[in-house]
């Protein structure tokens, strides 16, 4: 049975017990705005544009592990360039479909900016659930590319922190601009 959490009336609480430990489970519904950008360009054309974005360099982790935080910050700024975003990874969902059917043109990009995401996770570590962002691109039935993602300000807005939401609103425009440059 779910009960209301007195600290946040939107959340409900359920206690589970294995006889020794207790865990509180919170559940809440959040409103997320989903964005779809349907390009007139082919999947391959849009993919080529997105793949011009800088790639995250794992040497940043080495710098952080060795305590060189200022150098890491400088390297991140240089890596992200004018765009202010990097690709952290790709998941080729279209290839995976071969397991059950034929392959399709579909790829998920994990895109973000560590300097932006740390502004949010500093305020609330739960923001790390959505930073970096996920962008799904696929070839639609018309044979062109579709890009889909969830609007950052609605993802991060659920935490009720105005500083996080302000950063996320700036990210709304940044990710939109990058995707529109690829799609237009």
C-alpha positions in Angstrom: 0.0 0.0 0.0 1.2 3.5 -0.9 1.0 6.3 1.7 1.6 10.0 1.2 5.1 11.2 2.1 4.7 14.2 4.4 7.9 15.8 3.0 6.5 16.0 -0.5 2.8 15.6 -1.1 3.4 14.6 -4.7 5.2 11.4 -3.7 3.7 8.4 -2.2 5.6 6.0 0.1 5.6 2.2 0.4 7.5 0.3 3.0 8.9 -3.1 2.1 10.5 -5.5 4.6 12.4 -8.7 4.3 12.1 -9.3 8.0 15.5 -7.6 8.7 15.8 -4.4 6.7 13.3 -1.8 5.6 13.5 0.2 2.4 11.3 3.2 1.6 10.2 3.4 -2.0 8.9 6.7 -3.3 6.8 7.0 -6.4 5.6 10.1 -8.2 4.2 11.1 -11.5 6.1 13.8 -13.4 5.1 15.6 -16.6 7.8 15.4 -19.3 7.6 17.3 -22.6 8.8 15.1 -25.4 10.2 16.7 -28.5 10.2 15.2 -32.1 12.2 16.8 -34.9 11.3 15.4 -38.3 14.0 16.3 -40.8 13.7 16.5 -44.6 17.2 15.1 -44.7 18.1 11.4 -44.9 19.1 9.5 -41.8 22.7 9.3 -43.0 23.0 13.1 -43.6 21.7 13.9 -40.1 23.9 11.2 -38.6 26.9 12.6 -40.3 26.2 16.1 -38.9 25.6 14.8 -35.4 28.8 12.8 -35.5 30.7 16.0 -36.1 30.1 16.8 -32.5 33.2 16.5 -30.3 33.6 13.1 -28.5 34.2 12.9 -24.8 37.8 12.2 -24.0 38.3 9.7 -21.1 41.7 11.4 -20.3 39.5 13.9 -18.4 38.9 11.1 -15.8 42.7 10.6 -15.5 43.2 14.3 -14.9 40.5 14.3 -12.2 41.9 11.1 -10.5 45.3 12.8 -10.3 43.8 15.9 -8.7 44.3 18.1 -11.8 40.8 19.7 -11.6 41.7 23.0 -13.1 43.4 21.4 -16.1 40.4 19.1 -16.5 38.0 22.1 -16.5 40.2 23.8 -19.2 40.4 20.6 -21.3 36.6 20.2 -21.0 36.0 23.7 -22.3 38.4 23.1 -25.2 36.9 19.7 -26.0 33.3 21.0 -26.0 34.2 24.0 -28.2 31.7 26.5 -29.4 28.9 23.9 -29.4 29.3 23.3 -25.7 28.3 19.6 -26.0 30.0 16.3 -26.5 28.9 12.8 -27.4 29.6 10.4 -24.5 28.3 7.3 -26.2 26.1 5.7 -28.9 23.8 2.8 -28.7 23.0 1.2 -32.0 19.4 0.1 -31.4 18.9 -0.5 -35.1 21.7 -3.1 -35.2 20.3 -4.8 -32.2 16.9 -5.4 -34.0 18.7 -8.1 -36.0 18.1 -10.3 -33.0 14.4 -10.4 -33.7 13.9 -9.0 -37.2 15.9 -7.0 -39.7 18.1 -4.1 -38.8 17.0 -0.5 -39.0 18.6 2.8 -39.0 18.3 3.8 -35.3 20.8 5.1 -32.8 20.7 6.6 -29.4 23.2 9.4 -28.6 24.2 10.3 -25.1 25.1 14.0 -25.3 25.9 16.5 -22.7 28.3 19.0 -21.1 30.0 18.0 -17.8 30.4 21.7 -16.8 26.7 22.2 -17.1 25.7 18.8 -15.6 27.9 19.4 -12.5 26.1 22.7 -11.9 22.9 20.6 -11.5 24.3 17.6 -9.7 26.0 19.9 -7.2 22.5 21.1 -6.2 20.8 17.6 -6.3 22.6 14.4 -7.2 19.4 13.0 -8.7 20.0 15.3 -11.6 22.6 12.7 -12.7 19.7 10.5 -13.7 19.2 12.7 -16.8 22.6 14.2 -17.4 23.9 13.6 -20.0 20.8 13.6 -22.2 19.6 10.8 -24.4 18.7 11.6 -28.0 17.1 9.0 -30.2 17.5 9.2 -34.0 15.9 6.9 -36.5 14.9 6.6 -40.1 11.2 7.2 -40.2 8.7 5.7 -42.7 9.2 8.6 -45.1 12.9 7.6 -45.3 14.1 10.8 -43.5 15.6 11.2 -40.1 13.6 11.8 -36.9 15.3 13.0 -33.7 13.5 12.6 -30.4 14.3 13.6 -26.8 12.8 14.8 -23.6 13.0 18.6 -22.9 15.7 19.0 -20.3 13.8 21.6 -18.2 10.9 19.2 -17.8 13.3 16.3 -16.8 15.2 18.4 -14.3 12.3 20.5 -13.2 10.8 17.7 -11.3 13.4 18.3 -8.5 11.8 21.6 -7.6 15.1 23.4 -7.5 15.1 26.8 -9.3 18.8 26.8 -9.9 18.7 23.4 -11.5 15.7 24.4 -13.6 17.4 27.6 -14.7 20.4 25.7 -16.0 18.2 23.1 -17.6 16.2 25.9 -19.5 19.5 27.1 -21.0 20.2 23.5 -22.0 16.8 23.3 -23.7 17.9 25.9 -26.2 21.5 24.5 -26.5 20.3 20.9 -27.4 17.5 22.2 -29.7 20.0 24.4 -31.6 22.4 21.5 -32.1 19.7 19.1 -33.3 18.2 21.7 -35.6 21.5 22.4 -37.2 21.9 18.7 -37.9 18.3 18.2 -39.1 17.8 21.4 -41.2 
